[in-house]
Amino acid sequence: MALLWNDAAAPDEALNSLSNLEERIAHAVQSLNSLRSENQALREQLAQERASHQAAAEQANEHRTLADQDLENLKAERRQVKSRIEKLLGQLEGLGQ
């Protein structure tokens, strides 16, 4: 081994360097696992938010439909009232002659 290293400190430096590399790799693996877990949690949260948004959109459409129906009912009622008033006015005009 003495032939591979120029001085006595070189093997220790190589081992320290290897240990440092192992620590960095272990840290990278931990970070990757953590990021994968976080990514999965975010995907689940996104799916829940999308479902909630879809439900809210459907509910808003139902409310719009009901409001449109109510508006149409009120317009029809208004037409009936107008027609009845016009008939009454016609009868009143007939009385005045």
Phi, psi and omega in degrees: 000331181300333180289332182281334184248142181281331178220175185286337183280342185301316179298321178295320178294320179295319178294319177297319179296318179294318178297318179298318179296318178299318179296318180295320178294316179299318178296319179296319178295316178298317179297317179298315178298318178297316179295324177295317178297315179297319178299316179297317179297319179293323177296319178294318178296319179298318178298318178295317180295320178296317179297318179296317179297317179298316179297318179294321179295318178296319179295320178296320178296320178298317179295320178298317179298315178297318179296318178298318178296316178300317179298315178297320177298317179295321177296318178296318179297319178298317178298319179296315181297316179300315180298317180294320178294318179299320177296316179297318178297320176299319179294320178296321178296323179294330179288329183284348183272000000 
